[in-house]
Protein backbone atom coordinates (compact mmCIF):
# COMPACT_ATOMS: atom_id res chain seq x y z
CA UNK A 1 0.00 0.00 0.00
CA UNK A 2 1.40 3.38 -0.96
CA UNK A 3 1.91 6.26 1.46
CA UNK A 4 -0.98 8.13 -0.16
CA UNK A 5 -3.32 5.17 0.36
CA UNK A 6 -2.23 4.80 3.99
CA UNK A 7 -2.66 8.53 4.60
CA UNK A 8 -6.13 8.40 3.03
CA UNK A 9 -7.20 5.53 5.31
CA UNK A 10 -5.84 7.28 8.41
CA UNK A 11 -7.52 10.55 7.43
CA UNK A 12 -10.86 8.84 6.80
CA UNK A 13 -10.67 7.09 10.19
CA UNK A 14 -9.83 10.38 11.90
CA UNK A 15 -12.76 12.18 10.30
CA UNK A 16 -15.19 9.28 10.66
CA UNK A 17 -14.39 8.02 14.14
CA UNK A 18 -12.28 10.56 16.01
CA UNK A 19 -14.15 13.78 15.28
CA UNK A 20 -11.37 15.47 13.33
CA UNK A 21 -12.53 18.35 11.16
CA UNK A 22 -9.42 19.38 9.23
CA UNK A 23 -6.43 17.89 7.48
CA UNK A 24 -4.19 20.00 9.69
CA UNK A 25 -5.33 17.90 12.65
CA UNK A 26 -4.51 14.72 10.74
CA UNK A 27 -1.10 16.06 9.70
CA UNK A 28 -0.14 16.88 13.31
CA UNK A 29 -1.05 13.39 14.51
CA UNK A 30 1.78 10.92 15.09
CA UNK A 31 1.40 7.24 14.29
CA UNK A 32 1.65 6.39 18.00
CA UNK A 33 -1.08 8.90 18.85
CA UNK A 34 -3.29 7.56 16.07
CA UNK A 35 -2.87 3.97 17.29
CA UNK A 36 -3.71 4.95 20.88
CA UNK A 37 -6.78 6.90 19.77
CA UNK A 38 -8.01 3.99 17.65
CA UNK A 39 -7.46 1.56 20.55
CA UNK A 40 -9.46 3.89 22.80
CA UNK A 41 -12.19 3.91 20.17
CA UNK A 42 -12.28 0.10 20.19
CA UNK A 43 -12.65 0.17 23.99
CA UNK A 44 -15.45 2.72 23.67
CA UNK A 45 -17.21 0.49 21.14
CA UNK A 46 -16.96 -2.49 23.52
CA UNK A 47 -18.36 -0.31 26.32
CA UNK A 48 -21.25 0.79 24.09
CA UNK A 49 -21.93 -2.83 23.10
CA UNK A 50 -21.84 -3.78 26.78
CA UNK A 51 -24.49 -1.21 27.63
CA UNK A 52 -26.65 -2.19 24.66
CA UNK A 53 -26.38 -5.90 25.47
CA UNK A 54 -27.09 -5.26 29.13
CA UNK A 55 -30.24 -3.37 28.25
CA UNK A 56 -31.28 -6.08 25.81
CA UNK A 57 -30.60 -8.68 28.48
CA UNK A 58 -32.73 -6.89 31.00
CA UNK A 59 -35.55 -6.64 28.47
CA UNK A 60 -35.14 -10.24 27.44
CA UNK A 61 -34.60 -11.65 30.92
CA UNK A 62 -38.02 -10.49 32.02
CA UNK A 63 -39.63 -12.62 29.29
CA UNK A 64 -37.28 -15.40 28.14
CA UNK A 65 -38.22 -18.82 29.43
CA UNK A 66 -37.47 -22.43 28.55
CA UNK A 67 -39.15 -25.63 29.58
CA UNK A 68 -37.57 -27.64 32.34
CA UNK A 69 -39.75 -30.59 33.03
CA UNK A 70 -43.27 -29.33 33.60
CA UNK A 71 -42.26 -25.77 34.44
CA UNK A 72 -40.46 -22.97 32.63
CA UNK A 73 -37.17 -21.40 33.73
CA UNK A 74 -35.15 -18.40 32.50
CA UNK A 75 -32.92 -19.07 29.49
CA UNK A 76 -30.05 -16.92 30.79
CA UNK A 77 -29.58 -17.06 34.51
CA UNK A 78 -26.64 -14.62 34.49
CA UNK A 79 -25.78 -11.63 32.38
CA UNK A 80 -22.27 -12.97 31.70
CA UNK A 81 -23.83 -15.86 29.77
CA UNK A 82 -25.38 -13.28 27.47
CA UNK A 83 -22.41 -10.90 27.09
CA UNK A 84 -18.95 -11.48 28.55
CA UNK A 85 -17.60 -7.97 29.09
CA UNK A 86 -14.26 -9.13 30.49
CA UNK A 87 -13.73 -11.40 27.48
CA UNK A 88 -14.44 -8.52 25.10
CA UNK A 89 -11.95 -6.28 26.92
CA UNK A 90 -9.37 -9.07 26.76
CA UNK A 91 -9.95 -9.37 23.01
CA UNK A 92 -9.23 -5.66 22.56
CA UNK A 93 -6.08 -5.92 24.67
CA UNK A 94 -4.83 -8.97 22.74
CA UNK A 95 -5.20 -7.11 19.46
CA UNK A 96 -2.85 -4.49 20.88
CA UNK A 97 -0.18 -7.11 21.53
CA UNK A 98 -0.35 -8.56 18.04
CA UNK A 99 2.05 -7.37 15.38
CA UNK A 100 1.31 -3.90 14.11
CA UNK A 101 -1.26 -3.11 11.49
CA UNK A 102 0.08 -4.23 8.08
CA UNK A 103 -1.02 -0.89 6.64
CA UNK A 104 1.82 0.75 8.59
CA UNK A 105 4.50 -1.88 7.95
CA UNK A 106 6.38 0.34 5.50
CA UNK A 107 6.32 3.36 7.79
CA UNK A 108 7.39 1.20 10.71
CA UNK A 109 10.42 -0.09 8.79
CA UNK A 110 11.45 3.46 7.89
CA UNK A 111 11.16 4.60 11.50
CA UNK A 112 13.22 1.67 12.74
CA UNK A 113 15.98 2.42 10.21
CA UNK A 114 15.93 6.09 11.16
CA UNK A 115 15.34 7.41 7.65
C-alpha positions in Angstrom: 0.0 0.0 0.0 1.4 3.4 -1.0 1.9 6.3 1.5 -1.0 8.1 -0.2 -3.3 5.2 0.4 -2.2 4.8 4.0 -2.7 8.5 4.6 -6.1 8.4 3.0 -7.2 5.5 5.3 -5.8 7.3 8.4 -7.5 10.5 7.4 -10.9 8.8 6.8 -10.7 7.1 10.2 -9.8 10.4 11.9 -12.8 12.2 10.3 -15.2 9.3 10.7 -14.4 8.0 14.1 -12.3 10.6 16.0 -14.2 13.8 15.3 -11.4 15.5 13.3 -12.5 18.4 11.2 -9.4 19.4 9.2 -6.4 17.9 7.5 -4.2 20.0 9.7 -5.3 17.9 12.7 -4.5 14.7 10.7 -1.1 16.1 9.7 -0.1 16.9 13.3 -1.0 13.4 14.5 1.8 10.9 15.1 1.4 7.2 14.3 1.7 6.4 18.0 -1.1 8.9 18.9 -3.3 7.6 16.1 -2.9 4.0 17.3 -3.7 5.0 20.9 -6.8 6.9 19.8 -8.0 4.0 17.7 -7.5 1.6 20.5 -9.5 3.9 22.8 -12.2 3.9 20.2 -12.3 0.1 20.2 -12.7 0.2 24.0 -15.4 2.7 23.7 -17.2 0.5 21.1 -17.0 -2.5 23.5 -18.4 -0.3 26.3 -21.3 0.8 24.1 -21.9 -2.8 23.1 -21.8 -3.8 26.8 -24.5 -1.2 27.6 -26.7 -2.2 24.7 -26.4 -5.9 25.5 -27.1 -5.3 29.1 -30.2 -3.4 28.2 -31.3 -6.1 25.8 -30.6 -8.7 28.5 -32.7 -6.9 31.0 -35.6 -6.6 28.5 -35.1 -10.2 27.4 -34.6 -11.6 30.9 -38.0 -10.5 32.0 -39.6 -12.6 29.3 -37.3 -15.4 28.1 -38.2 -18.8 29.4 -37.5 -22.4 28.5 -39.1 -25.6 29.6 -37.6 -27.6 32.3 -39.8 -30.6 33.0 -43.3 -29.3 33.6 -42.3 -25.8 34.4 -40.5 -23.0 32.6 -37.2 -21.4 33.7 -35.1 -18.4 32.5 -32.9 -19.1 29.5 -30.0 -16.9 30.8 -29.6 -17.1 34.5 -26.6 -14.6 34.5 -25.8 -11.6 32.4 -22.3 -13.0 31.7 -23.8 -15.9 29.8 -25.4 -13.3 27.5 -22.4 -10.9 27.1 -19.0 -11.5 28.6 -17.6 -8.0 29.1 -14.3 -9.1 30.5 -13.7 -11.4 27.5 -14.4 -8.5 25.1 -12.0 -6.3 26.9 -9.4 -9.1 26.8 -10.0 -9.4 23.0 -9.2 -5.7 22.6 -6.1 -5.9 24.7 -4.8 -9.0 22.7 -5.2 -7.1 19.5 -2.9 -4.5 20.9 -0.2 -7.1 21.5 -0.3 -8.6 18.0 2.0 -7.4 15.4 1.3 -3.9 14.1 -1.3 -3.1 11.5 0.1 -4.2 8.1 -1.0 -0.9 6.6 1.8 0.7 8.6 4.5 -1.9 8.0 6.4 0.3 5.5 6.3 3.4 7.8 7.4 1.2 10.7 10.4 -0.1 8.8 11.4 3.5 7.9 11.2 4.6 11.5 13.2 1.7 12.7 16.0 2.4 10.2 15.9 6.1 11.2 15.3 7.4 7.6 
